[in-house]
Amino acid sequence: MLTAYGHSWVFGTGARQHSEGFVELAARQLGVRLTNHGESGSLSTETARLVVAHPPGPADVYVLMTGFNDARLHGPAPVGQRQYEESLEIVFRSLHKADPNAVTLAIEQPHIANYSGHAPYDRATDAVVDRYNAILRATVERFPTARTIVVDGWDAATMLAKDNVHPNDSGHAVLARALVRAITGRTATDDRP
C-alpha cells in the first residue's frame, strides 16, 4: 500500500491524463494499491492540517512532496521557511504515528526553468528551492524511518508542461522512476542494459 501527500505534482497535474501522474505510474509499476491525497495548489501547512484532521491509515510506504508552493509564495522570506519546517515536523510525526513500520519517502523539489509566472506564486528561485530542500533533508534526519529522494535525470528544459510549473509526461515518468528506485533499492546503473 502506497499513500501519497503533497502538492499538484503528487496529484498528477501536467500529465496528459491523471492516471499518468508519477505516483499513479509508480504504484502500477510496483503492483501496489495507491491512496493519493495530493492537492493542487496546496501549501505544506495545508498538508499538515490534512494529516491531523484525517489521520492516515497504515501503509507500506508514505510519499511526501510538499513545499514548492511555499517557496513560490514566500520566496526567501524566513516566515515561509519556518512554517515549512514546522509543517514537515507535524506530517512526519503523524505518518510515523499512523504506521511506525512504514517508510516515508520525501521527494526533493526539482527546479523549474522560470519562476516568474503565476503571481503571487512567483517569488522563488533555484536558490530558494535549494533552501527548502535543505530544510527537508535536515528534518528527515530526525526521523529514522524517513528518507529523501533526489530526482536523478530531471531536466527542466524538457520535462515541464506548457505552464512551466508542472511536469509533463516525461517529467512524471522520471519522478516515478526515482520513486520506484527508492522503494525497490535499485540504482540508475541497475536500469542500464
C-alpha positions in Angstrom: 0.0 0.0 0.0 1.4 3.4 -1.1 -0.1 6.6 0.4 0.9 9.9 -1.0 0.6 13.5 0.2 1.6 16.8 -1.3 1.0 19.4 -4.0 -0.2 19.3 -7.6 2.8 17.2 -8.8 1.6 14.4 -6.5 -2.0 15.0 -7.7 -0.8 14.4 -11.3 -1.2 17.8 -12.8 0.7 18.3 -16.0 0.3 14.8 -17.2 -1.9 14.3 -20.3 -4.1 12.0 -18.1 -4.4 12.0 -14.4 -3.6 8.3 -14.4 -0.1 9.1 -15.8 0.9 11.2 -12.8 4.1 9.9 -11.1 2.6 8.3 -8.0 0.0 6.5 -10.2 2.7 5.3 -12.5 4.9 4.1 -9.6 2.0 2.3 -8.0 1.2 0.5 -11.2 4.9 -0.4 -11.8 5.2 -1.8 -8.3 1.8 -3.6 -8.4 0.6 -1.9 -5.2 -2.6 -0.1 -4.2 -2.4 3.7 -4.0 -4.2 6.2 -1.9 -3.4 9.7 -3.3 -4.1 12.7 -1.1 -2.2 15.1 -3.4 -4.0 18.5 -3.7 -3.3 21.1 -6.4 -2.2 24.4 -5.0 -1.6 23.1 -1.5 1.0 24.6 0.9 2.8 22.4 3.4 0.6 24.0 6.1 -2.4 22.5 4.4 -0.8 19.1 4.1 -0.1 19.3 7.9 -3.7 20.2 8.6 -4.9 17.3 6.5 -2.9 14.6 8.2 -4.0 15.9 11.6 -7.7 16.3 10.7 -7.8 13.0 8.8 -5.1 10.7 10.3 -3.6 8.4 7.7 -4.2 4.7 7.7 -1.4 2.1 7.8 0.7 1.8 4.7 3.9 0.1 3.5 5.2 3.4 2.1 4.2 7.1 2.6 5.2 9.5 -0.1 5.5 13.2 0.6 6.3 16.0 -1.8 5.4 19.5 -0.5 6.9 22.9 -0.1 7.1 24.0 -3.7 4.1 26.3 -3.4 5.5 27.6 -0.1 8.8 28.5 -1.9 6.9 30.2 -4.8 4.7 32.2 -2.5 7.1 33.2 0.2 10.4 33.3 -1.7 13.4 33.8 0.6 11.2 35.1 3.5 12.1 33.3 6.8 8.5 33.1 7.8 7.8 30.7 4.9 10.8 28.5 5.8 9.7 28.3 9.4 6.2 27.3 8.5 7.6 24.7 6.1 9.8 23.2 8.8 7.0 23.2 11.4 4.6 21.6 8.9 7.2 18.9 8.0 7.5 18.0 11.7 3.8 17.6 12.0 3.5 15.5 8.9 6.4 13.2 9.7 5.1 12.7 13.3 1.6 11.9 12.1 2.8 9.4 9.5 5.1 7.7 12.0 2.2 7.5 14.5 -0.1 6.0 11.8 2.3 3.2 11.0 5.7 3.1 12.8 7.0 0.4 10.5 6.2 2.3 7.2 9.0 4.1 5.4 8.3 7.8 4.5 9.9 8.9 1.2 10.1 12.7 0.9 10.9 13.9 -2.6 13.2 16.9 -3.0 11.7 19.5 -5.3 13.4 19.8 -8.7 14.0 23.2 -10.2 11.8 24.7 -12.9 13.0 26.8 -15.8 11.4 30.1 -14.9 9.7 31.1 -11.6 8.3 34.5 -12.8 4.8 33.4 -13.8 1.6 32.9 -11.8 1.7 35.8 -9.3 1.7 35.8 -6.3 3.4 32.4 -6.7 6.4 33.9 -8.5 8.9 34.6 -5.7 11.1 31.5 -5.8 14.5 31.0 -7.5 16.6 27.9 -7.7 18.4 29.1 -4.6 15.1 29.3 -2.7 14.1 25.9 -3.8 17.5 24.6 -2.7 17.0 26.1 0.7 13.6 24.4 1.1 15.2 21.1 0.0 17.9 21.6 2.7 15.2 22.1 5.3 13.6 18.9 4.1 16.8 16.9 4.4 17.5 18.3 7.9 14.0 17.4 9.1 14.2 13.9 7.6 17.4 13.3 9.6 15.3 13.5 12.8 13.0 10.6 11.7 14.7 7.2 11.4 12.0 5.8 9.1 12.1 8.7 6.7 14.4 9.3 3.7 14.7 11.9 1.0 14.7 11.2 -2.8 16.6 13.3 -5.3 15.1 13.1 -8.8 18.0 11.9 -10.9 17.8 12.8 -14.6 15.5 15.8 -14.1 15.7 18.3 -17.0 13.6 21.4 -16.6 14.1 22.3 -20.2 12.3 19.2 -21.5 10.2 17.9 -18.6 7.8 20.7 -17.8 4.3 21.2 -19.2 3.4 24.3 -21.1 2.6 26.1 -17.9 6.2 25.8 -16.8 5.2 24.7 -13.3 4.1 21.1 -13.6 5.8 18.0 -15.0 4.8 16.8 -18.5 4.5 13.1 -19.2 8.3 12.8 -19.4 8.7 14.6 -16.1 6.2 12.4 -14.4 7.9 9.3 -15.8 11.3 10.5 -14.3 9.7 11.2 -11.0 8.0 7.7 -11.0 11.4 6.1 -11.8 13.0 7.8 -8.9 10.2 6.7 -6.5 10.3 3.1 -7.8 14.1 3.0 -7.4 13.9 4.3 -3.8 11.2 1.7 -2.9 13.0 -1.2 -4.6 16.5 -0.2 -3.7 17.5 -0.1 -7.4 20.0 2.4 -8.7 20.4 4.1 -12.1 23.1 1.6 -13.1 20.6 -1.2 -12.4 18.4 0.2 -15.2 21.1 0.2 -17.9 21.0 -2.6 -20.5 
